[in-house]
Amino acid sequence: MSMDTRMVNFGFTRAALLCGLLLLLTAVCPLRVTAADGDDGRVIVNINTIISMVNRAFIRDGEYYVSYYNANAYCGDNGAVLPADQTEAAHQSLQDAMKRVITGSDAFSYLGGDAVYSSGGVIEADKRCKPGDIASSRYCVYRWNKGLFAKALPDGHGVAFWHGSYVKYGGAASMNGYPSFWGSEYPKRGQLYTLSWYHKDYDVTTWYDGKDMSGRIKGTSKNPATKTENYVILCEVHDSISTTTTTTTTTTTTAAPASGEVPEPTVTKDEEVTVTTVSLEERSNWHIILIALISVVALIVLLLFLLRWFWDYNVKKEIIPMTLREVVGEPLFVLEPTPFVPPEGFAAPPLALQYYNQMRTSE
């Protein structure tokens, strides 16, 4: 009697499958926690350089026009972004930079924070922020959204620091622990763009909510209480998302040129800015990439184990057939076997002759 067997290591396969599932769960669960925690946490960015430029820097392509877009373009041309007034230390640094290029009694500069996303078409119509509209002011959310701030959260829209475009109608407040530098009545115009307003007589800087443009005429402005000629440009170069307590910034400034052309900024002063420490281990970009990679690897491992399981289940592993013999009593054998002598001229096959001799012996 012969039989063939197959061997399937179910214990090992099931254990490996369980390990793959656990790996996948550990990769997916932290992603949910990160998304939840990232919605209400402050992001602090280390600043490497602050650039300040005079009013003449708003000249682009031979035309003078003071606007948010020209300020943003100038910063981009110099490898920088519009600044975020994110901490007390940053606020003081920006004020010092404005004082170096001020030409009038006050100075104004656009900041890298606005509520434009809240007014966009991606927002539902009944929850959309509208400039100058009191009824929808509670839906206006101002975000730091330049440079590393734009990449700090998965949605790419920046980090919210204020909501409400009218402070006097209630509901307006800071968000995510950021400080507020609004004037006593601001925001009061319901506008989407945030500006720094340096008051020379009081040596203090406050925020102002204004339109995205001031205009071309120096003595007037589309933003009330401001003059186009008093606008300057501030920019900053981001270094990293803060995980330490201090960062060194380099302030650059340029005096008004005599030739009428906008010069390149030059470094004039270095200063140290103290930054509040905020842990961002669950909100910075690297962990999202890491979780995604772990998820992909875990999924691949799981699929490999599943394929292995099905392969082991369907494929038989053949082994050498085994022959079982049943023996009862004493074995019989012939002491003097009589060999078969074929007739003359008969050529029997060797195997047949051997079989015949065995049969004669067993009789």
MOCOR-V432027 format. One record per backbone hydrogen bond with DSSP energy under -0.5 kcal/mol. CO is the residue of the C=O (numbers start at 1). NH is the residue of the N-H. Records with the same first field share a line. If there is no record, write none. Layout:
BEGIN
CO=NH ; NH
END
This chain:
BEGIN
1=324
3=322
8=10
9=13
10=14
11=15
12=16
13=17
14=18
15=19
16=20
17=21
18=22
19=23
20=24
21=25
22=26
23=27
24=28
25=29
26=30
27=31
28=31 ; 32
29=32 ; 33
30=34
31=35
32=36
33=37
34=38
36=39
37=40
38=41
44=242
46=239 ; 240
48=250
49=237
50=252
51=235
52=254
53=233
54=57
55=58
56=59
58=60 ; 65
60=63
63=60 ; 65
65=67
66=214 ; 215
67=71
68=72
69=73
70=74
71=75
72=76
73=77
74=78
75=78 ; 80
76=79
81=236
83=85 ; 112
84=86
86=179
87=91
88=92
89=93
90=94
91=95
92=96
93=97
94=98
95=99
96=100
98=101 ; 102
105=200
107=198
108=232
109=196
111=113
112=145
113=194
114=143
115=119
116=119
117=120
118=129
120=123
124=127
125=128
130=133
132=134
134=137
136=139
137=140 ; 165
139=141
140=142 ; 164
142=161 ; 162
143=114 ; 145
144=159
146=149
147=150 ; 151
148=152
149=152
150=158
153=156
159=144
161=175
162=142
163=173
165=190
166=169
167=170
173=163
175=178
181=207
183=186
187=167
190=132
192=115
193=210
194=111
195=208
196=109 ; 198
197=199 ; 206
198=107 ; 200
199=202 ; 203 ; 204
204=199
206=197
207=183
208=195 ; 210
210=193
212=68 ; 69
214=222
215=66
216=218
217=220 ; 228
218=229
220=228
222=224
223=226
227=230
228=231
230=108
233=53
234=83
235=51
236=81 ; 238
237=48 ; 49
240=46
245=275
247=273
249=251 ; 271
250=50
251=268 ; 269
252=52
253=266
261=263
266=253
269=251
271=249
273=247
280=283 ; 284
284=288
285=288 ; 289
286=290
287=291
288=292
289=293
290=294
291=295
292=296
293=297
294=298
295=299
296=300
297=301
298=302
299=303
300=304
301=305
302=306
303=307
304=308
305=309
306=310
307=311
308=312
309=313
310=314
311=315
316=318
322=324
325=327
333=335
337=339
340=342
343=346
345=347
346=348
349=353
350=354
351=355
352=356
353=357
354=358
355=359
356=360
357=361
358=362
359=363
360=363
END
